[in-house]
Amino acid sequence: PPSERLQLLLRRSQEAKNCAYCPYSRFPVGAALLTAGGEIFSGCNVENACYSLGVCAERTAIQKAISEGHTSFKAMAITSDMGDNFIVPCGACRQVMREFGTDWDVYLTKADGTYIVKRLEELLPLSFGPEDLKK
């Protein structure tokens, strides 16, 4: 995305992180998803006392976008409070992201706002997707 749009995407992921409900892990994560149409949907992790019922920030953002009719994505920014390492999506989130293609950017950030960008296909190589069901 153009520089101004990227800064907005990064900022929205940071804002979403502040809404995280994570009383058990104390590990807040925010995500912001840029649709092909230019809209941004944000999400945060939401934990549950029954641990397996929690949901990650990345999946929250995707589900919000899908529920509003968007299925084509350009980029996602992910933010946490990790100091020395870039935050990366878990395996489940990578597979959910993969459902919507491999040709989009994922901005992985550190707490200080620095980031690296990876293509989704780099984060989930040799992936299984909807087209594989047609073979």
Order of alpha helices (4+ residues) and beta strands (2+ residues): alpha-beta-beta-alpha-beta-alpha-beta-beta-alpha
